[in-house]
Structures are given as C-alpha cells and as structure tokens.
C-alpha cells in the first residue's frame, strides 16, 4: 500500500495488524478514538446515528481505504461520530492516533490522508443527495447495491427490519418496496435473505 521505506518502517514499528470477523462492531458513536483503521482486506460499513439513536447507512470502507471520520475526530480530539461494523471478515492495520499528525512529514502519508478525506467527503455528498432528493425506492436499491459491492456477494443475509433500521424507514414500507423490486426482477427474496440481481 505504501512504498516510502521510512514510512513503511514506521508503520511496522507501531501499527497493529488484526483480523476481525464479519459482524463485529468495531466502533460506536461516542467511543474515544485510539487507533485509525486502514482496511487491508475486507470491508467496513459506516453508520450515523440521530439524537434518538436511530441508525442511518452512510458508506463502506473497502481495501486500501480508511475512515475519514476517525481521522477528522482524532485530529480534533473528538469522540467518534459514527458506528463502524465489519461487513466481511477484515484484515485491519490499526495506527495509533498520535502518529496521524506526526506522519504528515511523510509526503506519501499526507497524500493518503488527503485522498481518504476527499473521497469520503464526496461519498457523504452522494449520501446526502440520496437521502434528500431521491425517492425511498431509489435509496433502497442504492443501499442494496453498495452492500453487494462491499461484500462481493449478491446474496445478502438481511431481514427487512435490519434494512428498515439502517434506512430509518418503517419495516412495512421496506417490505412493500422489496416486493416491487422482486416483481421487476431486481431481487429474489427469501427468509432473512435478499439476492440482488445486477442491472445491466
């Protein structure tokens, strides 16, 4: 991932490599951020919470990427503003937060951090556009596609209630919309399973 020998040496000295099973809650809203996760394999799903504790899907972090929210919070010494869940088994490189700023002396690290933040900002704008301007059926399809892209699988083990929770929508509405997608041949539904069919 990194080629600067000095930066690689610094990472090897202080970085912690960890394999984390799918479904693990890596970070909660309000947690103190002690390490910045860089995904070497697998993926993470990032959720926001409103004042009442309702979750809302934001974006995925894929291999080679990191969490811009964690980077921002650690620099400003704030608690985590998001929840991070391991989507598929992940190999993580955990960097202690104190080095995020120190390593800005390495041009490659500085470039990496800037690119992560720029990419996440763009994804947040896209997420805002989906929530603010698109109909719920489009939001649901976008959510299903993102989940399949992150997991690399077209079969998602999700209940209608889990989807409803992450899209902040009543379960009955999600069930109705899933049935509409089924009629259109875009999904196949089973008990606790949604199979997503790519649209050409």
N, C-alpha and C positions, 0 to 999 in steps of 0.2 A: 504493500500500500504506500509506504514511504520509501524514498530512495536515498535521502541525505544520510550518510553513515553516522554522523554525530547525533542526529535526531533519532535514528533507529537505536543507537546505543543508549540514549537517554530513556527511550520507551522500554527497552529491555530491562533497564535497571529499576524502574519504578512502576511500570504497567503490570496489571494483574490480568491474566487470561483465565476465563471462566466459561464453562459450558452450562447453559441454563435450559431446563426443559420447557417445552411448549406449555402455555397457560400460566406460567409464573408471573406474578405481579412484581415487576422489577422496581417500580417507584409509585408512590401515592402522592396525591395532592397534599401539600403541606410538609412533605418529608424534607429534611436537610439534605442537600446535595453534597456528597463527599467525593464521588467519582463521576467522571464523564464516560458514558458507554460509547464505544465505537464497535459497530457490528462487523465482525469478520465473516460470519456465515449465519444464515437465518434471517429473521426479521422481527421487528417490534411494532406494536400497534399503539398509537398515542391518542389518548382521550382527554378531553377537558371536562370540567365539572362546573355547574352553575351553583348559585348560592344555596340551593336546596339539595345539592348532592346528586343531581341528575347528570349522567354522563353523555358526552357527545363525541363521536368519532372525529378526529382531525386529519391524521395522515399516518403513513407507515415509514419506518426507517429500515432500509434494506442494506445488504452487504456493502461495506465501504463507507457507510454513512454514519452520522452521529446525531444527537438530539440538540437542535439549536436552542430549544427552551432551556435545557440543562446548562448549556454554555452561557446563555444570557443570564440565567439566575445565579450561576456560580460567580460570574464576574461582578454582579451587583450584590452578591451575598444575600440573595433572597431564597425563600423556600421554593420547592418545586410547585409549578403552576399546573402541571399535567400528571396524568397517570400513564405509566408505561407497562404494557403487557407483552410477554413473549408470544409472538404469533406462531412461529415454528421454532423448534429447537435451535438455539443460537449459541455461537461462539463469540464471546464478547471480550474486548480489550478495554479494561477499566483504567482510566487515567485519573490519579488524584487531582482534585480541583486546583490545588496550589500551582500546578505546572501549566495550567491552561494559559495564564498570563505570562509566566516566565518564559515559556517556549515561543512566544511571539518573536523572539530574537532569531528563530529559525524561519527563513522565508517560506519553506515548504509547509510548515505548521500554520503560519499566518494565512497562507493561501487556502489551506484546507478549511480552517475555521471560517474564513470569509465566504468560501463557496458553500459550506454547510448552511450558514445563516441565510445566504441569498436564496438557496434552493428552498429552505423551509418557509421563508417569507413568501415566496411565490406560491407554494402549496397552501399556505394559510389564506392567501388571497383567493385562490381557486376554491378552497373550502367555504370561504365566506360567500363567494358567488353562488355556490351550490345551495347553501342554506338560505341565502337571502332572495335569490332570484329564480331558482328552479323549482318546479313542482316536486312534490314528495316522491312521485314515481321515478323521476329522474335521479333524485337523491338516493333512492333505494338501489337503483341499478348501478350508479356510480360507486356506492358503498360495496356492493357485491363484487364488482369488477376489481376494485382495489384490494379486497380481501383475497381474491383468487390470484392476483398478480403477486401479492406478498408471500403467499403460501406455496405458490407453484402448483396448486391443486385446484381442479374445477369442482370438487365436491367439498362443500363447507359443512362442518358439523356445528350447526347453529339452530337454535329454536327461534320461533317467531318472536318470543318475548325478548330474547337476547338482542335480536336485531332492533326491535322496538326501543329497547333501553338505550342502545347506542345512537339511535337516530332521534331520540326524545319524541317518540310518537306512540299513540295507543296501539296495543297489540292487534286489535281488531282491524285497524287501518292497514297495518303491515300485512296481515293475513290476506286481506282483500287485494292489496297491490301485488302480492306474490302470486295469487291466483290469476291475476291479469297477465303477469309475466309468463305464467305457465301456459295460458291459452295462446299467447303469442309465440310459444316455443322457445322462450329465452331461458327458462329454468325448468328443472324437474324437481318436484317436492316429495320428500319422504319424512318419516318421523324423526325430527331433530336433524334433518339433512336437507341442504339446498344444493342441487347440482346446477352450476352456471354454464350455459352454452355460449361460447364466443360468438359475437355478431360480426360478420364479415363487413 
